[in-house]
Amino acid sequence: MAEALDVDAMIARFQERARAVKQRPLPPVAGEERSRFIQQAQVDFRDFAIVGDAVGKIEDGVLVLRVDLRPADQRG
């Protein structure tokens, strides 16, 4: 499985998913349903964006995703 996994392509798919969440139109809902939809979109975006920002590689058959969560001005 590890040999068949294109890590860069996987990360690119997560980047695309994050962009898609940002462009997702609000459905015609109101009130609490609207709030839940917006909250879920925020969680989806964050999760997809985190993986989309990762640097990935396979080490000894283990997928390793490295994500720098420090603010941009503190990254080295």
KOLGURO-811673 format. One record per residue (C-alpha): residue number from 1; y, z, x. Coordinates in nm, 2 decimals, padded with zeros to 4 digits. Layout:
N
<tikol NUM; py Y; pz Z; px X>
...
***
This chain:
76
<tikol 1; py 00.00; pz 00.00; px 00.00>
<tikol 2; py 00.25; pz 00.10; px 00.27>
<tikol 3; py 00.21; pz -00.24; px 00.44>
<tikol 4; py 00.29; pz -00.42; px 00.11>
<tikol 5; py 00.60; pz -00.22; px 00.04>
<tikol 6; py 00.93; pz -00.38; px 00.13>
<tikol 7; py 01.15; pz -00.07; px 00.16>
<tikol 8; py 01.48; pz -00.27; px 00.19>
<tikol 9; py 01.40; pz -00.46; px -00.13>
<tikol 10; py 01.31; pz -00.14; px -00.31>
<tikol 11; py 01.64; pz 00.02; px -00.20>
<tikol 12; py 01.83; pz -00.30; px -00.31>
<tikol 13; py 01.66; pz -00.27; px -00.66>
<tikol 14; py 01.80; pz 00.09; px -00.69>
<tikol 15; py 02.14; pz -00.04; px -00.59>
<tikol 16; py 02.12; pz -00.30; px -00.87>
<tikol 17; py 02.01; pz -00.04; px -01.11>
<tikol 18; py 02.31; pz 00.18; px -01.03>
<tikol 19; py 02.54; pz -00.12; px -01.09>
<tikol 20; py 02.37; pz -00.19; px -01.42>
<tikol 21; py 02.42; pz 00.16; px -01.54>
<tikol 22; py 02.79; pz 00.14; px -01.46>
<tikol 23; py 02.81; pz -00.18; px -01.66>
<tikol 24; py 02.59; pz -00.06; px -01.95>
<tikol 25; py 02.79; pz -00.08; px -02.27>
<tikol 26; py 02.81; pz 00.22; px -02.50>
<tikol 27; py 02.60; pz 00.18; px -02.81>
<tikol 28; py 02.76; pz 00.22; px -03.15>
<tikol 29; py 02.70; pz 00.60; px -03.16>
<tikol 30; py 02.93; pz 00.89; px -03.21>
<tikol 31; py 02.95; pz 01.26; px -03.17>
<tikol 32; py 02.67; pz 01.44; px -02.99>
<tikol 33; py 02.46; pz 01.13; px -02.95>
<tikol 34; py 02.75; pz 00.96; px -02.77>
<tikol 35; py 02.78; pz 01.26; px -02.54>
<tikol 36; py 02.41; pz 01.26; px -02.46>
<tikol 37; py 02.42; pz 00.89; px -02.39>
<tikol 38; py 02.71; pz 00.93; px -02.15>
<tikol 39; py 02.55; pz 01.23; px -01.98>
<tikol 40; py 02.22; pz 01.04; px -01.93>
<tikol 41; py 02.41; pz 00.74; px -01.79>
<tikol 42; py 02.58; pz 00.97; px -01.54>
<tikol 43; py 02.25; pz 01.12; px -01.43>
<tikol 44; py 02.09; pz 00.77; px -01.41>
<tikol 45; py 02.37; pz 00.64; px -01.20>
<tikol 46; py 02.37; pz 00.93; px -00.96>
<tikol 47; py 01.99; pz 00.91; px -00.91>
<tikol 48; py 01.99; pz 00.54; px -00.86>
<tikol 49; py 02.29; pz 00.55; px -00.63>
<tikol 50; py 02.14; pz 00.82; px -00.41>
<tikol 51; py 01.82; pz 00.62; px -00.35>
<tikol 52; py 02.04; pz 00.30; px -00.32>
<tikol 53; py 02.23; pz 00.47; px -00.04>
<tikol 54; py 01.91; pz 00.57; px 00.15>
<tikol 55; py 01.79; pz 00.43; px 00.48>
<tikol 56; py 01.42; pz 00.39; px 00.44>
<tikol 57; py 01.12; pz 00.34; px 00.66>
<tikol 58; py 00.75; pz 00.40; px 00.66>
<tikol 59; py 00.62; pz 00.65; px 00.91>
<tikol 60; py 00.25; pz 00.70; px 00.95>
<tikol 61; py 00.19; pz 00.57; px 00.60>
<tikol 62; py 00.46; pz 00.79; px 00.45>
<tikol 63; py 00.78; pz 00.65; px 00.28>
<tikol 64; py 01.08; pz 00.83; px 00.43>
<tikol 65; py 01.41; pz 00.80; px 00.27>
<tikol 66; py 01.71; pz 00.94; px 00.46>
<tikol 67; py 02.02; pz 01.01; px 00.25>
<tikol 68; py 02.34; pz 01.15; px 00.40>
<tikol 69; py 02.50; pz 01.36; px 00.13>
<tikol 70; py 02.80; pz 01.47; px 00.33>
<tikol 71; py 03.14; pz 01.34; px 00.23>
<tikol 72; py 03.22; pz 01.00; px 00.38>
<tikol 73; py 03.48; pz 01.15; px 00.62>
<tikol 74; py 03.23; pz 01.39; px 00.76>
<tikol 75; py 02.95; pz 01.15; px 00.83>
<tikol 76; py 02.86; pz 01.07; px 01.19>
***
